[in-house]
Amino acid sequence: YAVKLKKEFNIPLFVDYRDLWYGNHFAFYPTPYHKTKHKKLEYASLHAADRVIVVNRRIKENLLINYPFLSFDEVVIIPHGFDPADFEKEPEKDLYPSGKMRITYSGIFYETITPEYFIKAFKELSVERPDIAANIELEFIGMLRDENKKLINELGLNEFVHDRGYIEHKEVIKRIKATDVLWMMIGNSQNADTITASKLFEYFGTGKPVLGSVPEGASKSALKEYGASFITEPDDIKEIKNKIIEIHSLFVSKQLPVPNKEYVEKHNRINLTEQLITQFQFHLKEIE
């Protein structure tokens, strides 16, 4: 439809990729025809595009391989970011009066994005090191699915878990700013290496340490550049448990890592918006 509008009104077309189209990690192609059809649709759309914006290098590489007619300069990387206005106020310290280390997850769970391995890792911790588990609270903001709640109940972890459900975004920001550690995960799925969740970059805006259970790829690279990160495989229960122990030790000694401030500032949405404006300006000069 965007291509039709471009042709009808003779206006430039910028395409913005948050995730892959052809080969999307949630895509299901019931027959080879459907798979080919999607690729042809994307081919035609990209052929008409004047500029392609993507959120990470893995998506850019994927597009350049699948559609060789695209030039390197036609595909521009502008990553996810955070709104600096959300983080101007100091965090509310009275939100978590217990003094225990709190690990917070913000978002929903679906498909391969699941808390199953994290919850099982914490169960192992509670058995092996009950002293450490007793000093940790787990907070879920968004939606815990029924099967997630059932698992928590079956493992006897209700006393450690705070389920906030859906709350307003401004309240979410208050809580992720005030917590001690943030957790995220990306499951093993097709082309998982191209996924960078927007939530991860909002986490970066807090400056808090992040425990990332992610596969090889764009998100893992981002976590490494952020600096204040602890990285595990998505489904390695033992590795996740050991990272929680490591993080707790640093929490107790008040030595939790701080992020690379320069890297964080690169994802300030004011700066990212300026980059997008520059792309609009470059294109207008090209067609003058």
URJOLIN-V915787 format. One record per backbone hydrogen bond with DSSP energy under -1.0 kcal/mol. CO is the residue of the C=O (numbers start at 1). NH is the residue of the N-H. E is the energy in kcal/mol with one decimal. If there is no record, write none. Layout:
CO/NH/E + CO/NH/E
This chain:
1/5/-2.2 + 2/6/-2.3 + 3/7/-2.2 + 4/8/-2.4 + 5/9/-2.5 + 6/10/-1.5 + 13/50/-3.1 + 13/51/-1.3 + 15/53/-3.6 + 21/24/-1.7 + 24/27/-1.8 + 31/35/-1.5 + 32/36/-2.6 + 33/37/-2.9 + 34/38/-2.1 + 35/39/-1.8 + 36/40/-2.3 + 37/41/-2.3 + 38/42/-2.4 + 39/43/-2.6 + 40/44/-2.5 + 41/45/-2.1 + 42/46/-2.8 + 43/47/-2.0 + 44/48/-1.0 + 51/15/-2.4 + 52/76/-3.2 + 53/17/-3.5 + 54/78/-2.7 + 56/60/-1.6 + 57/61/-2.8 + 58/62/-2.1 + 59/63/-2.4 + 60/64/-2.4 + 61/65/-1.9 + 62/66/-2.3 + 63/67/-2.5 + 67/70/-2.3 + 74/52/-2.7 + 76/54/-2.7 + 82/269/-2.6 + 83/86/-1.7 + 84/87/-1.3 + 92/95/-1.1 + 101/137/-2.8 + 102/180/-1.1 + 102/181/-2.0 + 103/139/-3.0 + 104/183/-2.8 + 105/141/-3.3 + 107/143/-1.3 + 110/113/-2.9 + 112/114/-1.1 + 113/110/-1.3 + 115/119/-3.0 + 116/120/-2.3 + 117/121/-2.1 + 118/122/-2.2 + 119/123/-2.0 + 120/124/-2.2 + 121/125/-2.1 + 122/126/-2.5 + 123/127/-1.4 + 124/128/-2.7 + 125/129/-3.4 + 129/133/-2.2 + 130/134/-2.0 + 132/135/-1.7 + 133/136/-1.8 + 135/101/-2.4 + 137/103/-2.7 + 138/162/-3.0 + 139/105/-2.6 + 140/164/-2.9 + 141/107/-3.1 + 145/149/-2.3 + 146/150/-2.5 + 147/151/-1.8 + 148/152/-2.3 + 149/153/-2.3 + 150/154/-2.8 + 151/155/-2.2 + 152/157/-2.6 + 153/156/-1.2 + 157/160/-1.9 + 160/138/-3.2 + 162/140/-2.8 + 165/142/-2.1 + 168/172/-2.1 + 169/173/-2.6 + 170/174/-1.6 + 171/175/-1.9 + 172/176/-2.6 + 173/177/-1.9 + 174/178/-1.3 + 175/179/-1.4 + 181/104/-2.7 + 182/211/-3.4 + 184/213/-2.7 + 189/192/-1.7 + 191/194/-1.9 + 192/195/-1.5 + 193/218/-3.1 + 198/202/-1.3 + 199/203/-2.4 + 200/204/-1.8 + 201/205/-1.2 + 203/206/-1.6 + 209/182/-2.4 + 210/230/-2.5 + 211/184/-2.1 + 212/232/-2.5 + 213/186/-2.2 + 217/221/-2.1 + 218/222/-2.2 + 219/223/-2.4 + 220/224/-2.1 + 221/225/-2.1 + 222/226/-2.2 + 223/227/-1.6 + 226/260/-2.9 + 227/229/-1.9 + 228/210/-2.3 + 230/212/-2.8 + 232/214/-1.8 + 235/237/-1.2 + 236/240/-2.4 + 237/241/-2.4 + 238/242/-2.4 + 239/243/-2.0 + 240/244/-2.1 + 241/245/-2.0 + 242/246/-2.3 + 243/247/-2.9 + 244/248/-2.5 + 245/249/-2.1 + 246/250/-1.8 + 247/251/-2.4 + 248/252/-2.7 + 249/253/-1.7 + 250/255/-3.4 + 251/254/-1.3 + 260/264/-2.2 + 261/265/-2.5 + 262/266/-1.3 + 264/267/-1.8 + 265/268/-1.7 + 267/82/-2.3 + 268/272/-1.9 + 269/273/-2.3 + 270/274/-1.7 + 271/275/-1.6 + 272/276/-1.9 + 273/277/-2.5 + 274/278/-2.1 + 275/279/-1.6 + 276/280/-2.0 + 277/281/-2.5 + 278/282/-2.7 + 279/283/-2.0 + 280/284/-2.2 + 281/285/-2.1 + 282/286/-1.8 + 283/287/-1.5
